[in-house]
Amino acid sequence: MTDSRRSRLDTPQDLRRPLVKRPSYDSDTVGVFAEEFARFMGTAKFLLYMSLFVVIWVAWNALSPGSWRFDVYPYIFLTLMLSLQASYAAPLILLAQNRQEMRDKVIAEQDRQANARAHADMEFLAREVASLRMSVGEVATRDFLRSELKSLLNEIDERSVTSEPSGDDALSERDPDTP
């Protein structure tokens, strides 16, 4: 084997230059066209136009003079035209459906992520509310403080009423526990 033949055989196929250049196209442009076409085919306007086209075709070929007719009964050319239209319509409709399905998947994934974030936020807030409840249970309330202050005031009043000696007796009779 020669070196040139061996190098050609050893070259990976994707590095070889193709014999026929593949046509390039923008898939988004084709997809947008397919969606618009599919959207139009699903309307009453399309059905009306198609029905009008067929009626005119049949009327022309049935009622016009013989030399003007281009598709005599059984309307083989009309059948061919409708088959050609259907053969292009079906793949375009499928392409539009596939693009819509991809959009739906993206939207569903975004919704799932948003739901997961909302669920995590709700769990966090539930934990925060529970911790606040526990903290509030340990905090003295306003009514509790008022009642404690009233009882202390009453206790001070009682002590001051019971121990009202004058002068030096007041200092000696003081309770060592009270300040």
C-alpha positions in Angstrom: 0.0 0.0 0.0 1.2 3.5 -0.7 1.4 6.2 1.9 -1.2 8.3 0.3 -3.8 5.5 0.2 -3.0 4.5 3.8 -3.4 8.0 5.1 -6.7 8.3 3.3 -7.9 5.1 4.9 -6.6 6.1 8.3 -8.3 9.5 8.2 -11.5 9.7 10.2 -14.6 10.1 8.1 -15.6 13.3 9.8 -12.3 15.0 8.7 -12.9 14.1 5.0 -14.3 16.6 2.7 -17.8 15.7 1.6 -18.5 15.1 -2.1 -21.8 17.0 -2.0 -22.0 20.0 0.3 -25.0 19.8 2.6 -27.4 22.7 2.4 -27.5 24.9 5.5 -30.6 26.3 7.0 -31.7 28.0 10.1 -33.8 25.6 12.1 -35.5 28.4 14.0 -36.7 30.0 10.8 -38.1 26.7 9.5 -39.7 26.1 12.9 -41.4 29.5 13.0 -42.7 29.0 9.5 -44.0 25.5 10.4 -45.8 26.9 13.5 -47.4 29.7 11.5 -48.4 27.3 8.8 -49.8 24.8 11.3 -51.6 27.7 13.0 -53.1 28.8 9.7 -54.2 25.3 8.7 -56.2 25.0 11.9 -58.4 27.9 11.1 -61.8 28.2 9.5 -60.3 30.6 7.0 -58.0 27.8 5.7 -60.9 25.4 5.4 -63.0 28.0 3.5 -60.1 28.8 1.1 -59.4 25.1 0.5 -63.1 24.4 -0.1 -63.4 27.4 -2.4 -60.3 26.2 -4.3 -61.7 22.7 -4.8 -65.1 24.0 -5.9 -63.6 26.4 -8.4 -61.3 23.6 -9.7 -64.2 21.2 -10.1 -66.5 23.8 -11.6 -63.9 25.0 -14.1 -63.2 21.5 -15.3 -66.8 20.5 -15.4 -68.5 23.5 -16.9 -65.8 25.2 -19.1 -65.5 24.3 -22.8 -63.5 21.2 -23.5 -60.4 23.0 -24.8 -60.2 25.0 -21.6 -60.3 22.0 -19.2 -57.0 21.0 -17.8 -58.1 18.2 -15.4 -61.0 16.1 -16.7 -63.0 13.7 -14.7 -61.9 11.9 -12.3 -59.8 14.9 -11.4 -56.5 13.2 -11.1 -54.5 16.4 -11.1 -56.7 17.8 -8.3 -56.0 14.6 -6.3 -52.3 15.0 -6.9 -52.4 18.7 -5.8 -54.3 17.8 -2.6 -51.9 14.9 -1.9 -48.9 17.2 -2.4 -50.4 19.7 0.0 -51.1 17.0 2.6 -47.6 15.6 2.2 -46.0 18.9 3.1 -48.6 19.8 5.7 -48.1 16.7 7.9 -44.4 17.1 8.6 -44.8 20.8 9.1 -47.6 20.2 11.6 -45.4 17.6 13.4 -42.5 20.0 13.5 -44.7 22.7 15.1 -46.0 20.1 17.6 -42.4 19.1 18.5 -41.4 22.7 19.0 -44.5 23.3 21.2 -43.6 20.1 23.2 -40.1 21.4 23.8 -41.5 24.8 25.0 -43.9 22.9 27.3 -41.1 20.9 28.8 -39.1 24.0 29.5 -42.1 25.7 31.1 -42.9 22.5 33.1 -39.3 22.4 34.4 -39.4 26.1 35.3 -42.7 25.5 37.1 -41.2 22.5 39.0 -38.2 24.6 40.1 -40.4 27.5 41.2 -42.6 25.0 43.2 -39.5 23.5 44.8 -38.2 27.0 45.8 -41.7 27.9 47.1 -41.8 24.7 49.1 -38.4 25.4 50.6 -39.4 28.9 51.5 -42.6 27.6 53.2 -40.6 25.1 55.2 -38.1 27.8 56.2 -41.0 30.1 57.3 -42.7 27.3 59.2 -39.5 26.6 61.1 -39.1 30.3 61.8 -42.7 30.6 63.1 -42.1 27.5 65.3 -39.0 29.1 66.8 -40.8 32.4 67.4 -43.5 30.5 69.2 -41.0 28.8 71.4 -39.3 32.2 72.1 -42.5 33.9 72.9 -43.4 31.2 75.3 -40.2 32.0 77.3 -40.7 35.8 77.2 -42.6 37.6 80.0 -45.8 39.1 78.8 -47.1 42.6 79.7 -49.8 41.2 82.0 -47.3 39.0 83.8 -45.0 41.9 84.4 -47.8 44.1 85.6 -49.0 41.4 88.1 -45.4 40.9 89.3 -44.9 44.6 89.8 -48.3 45.0 91.6 -47.4 42.1 94.0 -44.0 43.6 94.7 -45.6 47.0 95.3 -48.1 45.5 97.6 -45.4 43.7 99.4 -43.4 46.9 99.8 -46.5 48.7 101.1 -47.2 45.9 103.6 -43.7 46.1 104.9 -43.7 49.8 105.2 -47.0 49.8 107.1 -45.9 47.1 109.5 -42.6 48.6 110.3 -43.1 52.3 110.9 -41.0 52.8 114.1 -39.3 56.1 114.4 -35.7 57.1 114.7 -33.1 54.6 115.8 -35.6 51.8 116.3 -36.2 51.8 112.6 -32.6 51.0 111.9 -32.4 48.1 114.4 -35.6 46.5 113.5 -34.9 46.2 109.9 -35.1 42.8 108.3 -31.6 41.7 107.2 -33.0 40.1 104.0 -34.5 43.3 102.7 -32.2 45.9 101.2 
